Amino acid sequence: MNKTLQLLLTLVWISAGITTNTVYSDETTLGRVPETGVMSGSVSGPNKFTAAKVYAKNLDKNMLYMVYTNKGQYRMPNLMVGAYEIWSEHEKLRSEHSWIRIERSNKIIANFTLKKGPADPLTFNPRNTKADNAVSYDELYPPGVGRDIAERTCMTCHGQMHIPSFKFDKAAWNAMIDLMLDPN
């Protein structure tokens, strides 16, 4: 077989593998958590904006998810099954709140239109923070077992600023952890 024919057959074989492989298809399962749903859609407003926030508050688990838009589009993967209150905002622009139910393997499309409105009380704002009390990551989270556990578990969903924004004693933290580990 000559080199041109070998090259042609190799290219056909590679392209056939890429187009049939699920990693490269639209319905990829890479990074998908089983028994969760996906919400996606668009956010529009009266003027151009960059990176609006889209919120989904799980009313069953009392968890707040937030993602930013990219060119007016957003995607929220791996939402746990349950009832949600959803809305979007950007600076002084707000959308109406609506309510949805996420089921296993559900794909919800929710589009938002922003209008001028008052600040939302459900929006996440850092608590107990002052501009002049910045510390290094190692000071805030000293290296050790506790930091390793927090990085693997809590910070995955809540981010690095969630834990320091609460001033709990040991009993309150244990109650919070028990709440997060409760499957119901």
C-alpha positions as CSV (number, residue, x, y, z in Angstrom):
1,M,0.0,0.0,0.0
2,N,1.4,3.4,-0.9
3,K,1.9,6.2,1.7
4,T,-0.9,8.4,0.3
5,L,-3.5,5.6,0.6
6,Q,-2.3,4.7,4.1
7,L,-2.6,8.4,5.1
8,L,-6.1,8.7,3.6
9,L,-7.3,5.5,5.4
10,T,-5.8,6.7,8.7
11,L,-7.5,10.1,8.4
12,V,-10.9,8.4,7.7
13,W,-10.4,6.1,10.6
14,I,-9.6,8.9,13.0
15,S,-12.4,11.1,11.8
16,A,-14.9,8.3,12.1
17,G,-13.7,7.7,15.7
18,I,-14.0,11.3,16.7
19,T,-17.5,11.8,15.3
20,T,-18.9,8.7,16.9
21,N,-17.1,9.1,20.3
22,T,-19.4,10.5,23.0
23,V,-16.6,12.6,24.4
24,Y,-16.8,14.8,21.2
25,S,-20.6,14.7,20.8
26,D,-23.1,17.3,22.0
27,E,-24.5,14.9,24.6
28,T,-21.3,14.4,26.5
29,T,-21.4,12.7,29.9
30,L,-18.0,13.9,30.9
31,G,-18.4,15.6,34.3
32,R,-22.1,14.7,34.7
33,V,-23.2,13.6,38.1
34,P,-25.7,10.7,38.0
35,E,-29.3,11.5,39.0
36,T,-29.0,15.3,38.6
37,G,-30.5,17.7,36.1
38,V,-29.3,20.6,34.0
39,M,-30.7,24.1,33.6
40,S,-29.5,26.3,30.8
41,G,-30.8,29.3,28.8
42,S,-30.2,33.0,28.1
43,V,-30.3,36.3,29.9
44,S,-31.2,39.5,28.1
45,G,-31.7,43.1,29.3
46,P,-32.3,46.7,28.2
47,N,-28.6,47.3,27.6
48,K,-25.5,45.3,27.0
49,F,-23.9,43.7,30.0
50,T,-21.1,41.2,30.7
51,A,-21.4,38.3,33.1
52,A,-24.9,38.4,34.6
53,K,-25.5,36.1,37.5
54,V,-28.0,33.3,37.3
55,Y,-29.2,31.9,40.6
56,A,-31.0,28.6,41.5
57,K,-32.0,28.1,45.1
58,N,-32.8,24.5,46.0
59,L,-35.8,24.9,48.3
60,D,-35.6,21.4,49.6
61,K,-31.9,21.5,50.6
62,N,-31.6,25.3,51.2
63,M,-28.7,25.5,48.8
64,L,-27.9,28.4,46.5
65,Y,-26.2,27.8,43.1
66,M,-24.9,30.7,41.1
67,V,-23.2,30.8,37.6
68,Y,-22.2,33.7,35.3
69,T,-23.4,34.2,31.8
70,N,-21.1,34.1,28.8
71,K,-22.3,36.1,25.8
72,G,-25.8,36.1,27.4
73,Q,-25.9,32.3,27.8
74,Y,-25.5,30.1,30.9
75,R,-25.5,26.5,31.9
76,M,-26.0,25.0,35.3
77,P,-25.1,21.3,35.3
78,N,-25.5,18.7,38.1
79,L,-28.4,20.3,39.9
80,M,-29.8,18.0,42.6
81,V,-33.4,16.8,42.3
82,G,-35.8,19.1,44.0
83,A,-37.8,22.4,43.8
84,Y,-35.9,25.5,42.9
85,E,-36.5,29.3,42.9
86,I,-34.6,30.8,40.0
87,W,-33.7,34.3,38.9
88,S,-31.0,36.4,37.3
89,E,-29.4,39.8,38.1
90,H,-26.6,42.1,37.0
91,E,-25.7,45.3,39.0
92,K,-29.1,47.2,39.3
93,L,-30.9,44.9,36.8
94,R,-33.2,42.0,38.1
95,S,-35.4,39.4,36.6
96,E,-38.6,38.0,37.9
97,H,-38.4,35.0,40.2
98,S,-39.9,31.7,39.0
99,W,-40.1,28.2,40.4
100,I,-39.2,25.0,38.7
101,R,-38.8,21.3,39.7
102,I,-35.6,19.5,38.6
103,E,-36.0,15.7,38.1
104,R,-33.3,13.1,37.4
105,S,-31.7,13.6,34.0
106,N,-34.0,16.6,33.4
107,K,-32.9,19.4,31.0
108,I,-34.6,22.7,31.8
109,I,-34.4,25.7,29.6
110,A,-35.1,29.0,31.5
111,N,-34.6,32.4,29.9
112,F,-34.5,35.6,31.9
113,T,-35.2,39.2,31.0
114,L,-33.6,41.8,33.2
115,K,-35.2,45.1,34.3
116,K,-34.3,47.8,36.8
117,G,-35.3,46.7,40.3
118,P,-34.3,46.7,44.0
119,A,-31.6,44.5,45.4
120,D,-32.6,40.9,46.0
121,P,-32.5,39.6,49.6
122,L,-31.6,36.1,48.5
123,T,-28.4,37.2,46.7
124,F,-25.1,36.0,48.1
125,N,-23.1,38.8,49.7
126,P,-19.9,38.1,51.8
127,R,-20.7,38.5,55.5
128,N,-18.4,39.5,58.3
129,T,-15.8,41.0,56.0
130,K,-13.8,44.2,56.3
131,A,-11.6,45.7,53.6
132,D,-8.6,45.9,55.9
133,N,-8.5,42.3,57.3
134,A,-7.2,40.4,54.4
135,V,-5.0,37.3,55.3
136,S,-3.2,34.7,53.2
137,Y,-4.8,31.5,52.3
138,D,-2.5,29.5,54.6
139,E,-3.4,31.8,57.5
140,L,-7.2,31.4,56.8
141,Y,-6.9,27.7,56.3
142,P,-3.8,26.3,58.1
143,P,-2.4,23.3,56.3
144,G,-3.6,20.0,57.8
145,V,-6.5,17.5,57.8
146,G,-9.2,20.1,58.4
147,R,-8.1,22.1,55.3
148,D,-7.9,19.0,53.2
149,I,-11.4,17.9,54.1
150,A,-12.8,21.5,53.5
151,E,-11.1,21.7,50.1
152,R,-12.4,18.3,49.0
153,T,-16.0,18.7,50.3
154,C,-17.2,22.2,51.4
155,M,-15.3,24.4,49.0
156,T,-16.3,22.4,46.0
157,C,-19.8,23.8,46.1
158,H,-19.6,26.8,48.5
159,G,-16.3,28.3,47.5
160,Q,-13.4,29.5,49.7
161,M,-15.2,32.4,51.3
162,H,-18.2,30.4,52.7
163,I,-16.6,29.0,55.8
164,P,-14.9,32.2,57.1
165,S,-18.2,34.1,56.6
166,F,-19.8,32.2,59.5
167,K,-18.7,32.5,63.2
168,F,-20.0,29.1,64.6
169,D,-18.9,27.2,67.6
170,K,-18.0,23.4,67.3
171,A,-21.7,22.3,68.0
172,A,-23.1,24.6,65.3
173,W,-20.5,23.4,62.7
174,N,-21.3,19.8,63.5
175,A,-25.0,20.6,63.0
176,M,-24.2,22.3,59.7
177,I,-22.2,19.3,58.5
178,D,-24.9,16.9,59.6
179,L,-27.4,18.9,57.6
180,M,-25.2,18.7,54.5
181,L,-24.7,15.0,54.8
182,D,-28.4,14.2,55.3
183,P,-29.6,12.4,52.2
184,N,-33.2,13.6,52.7
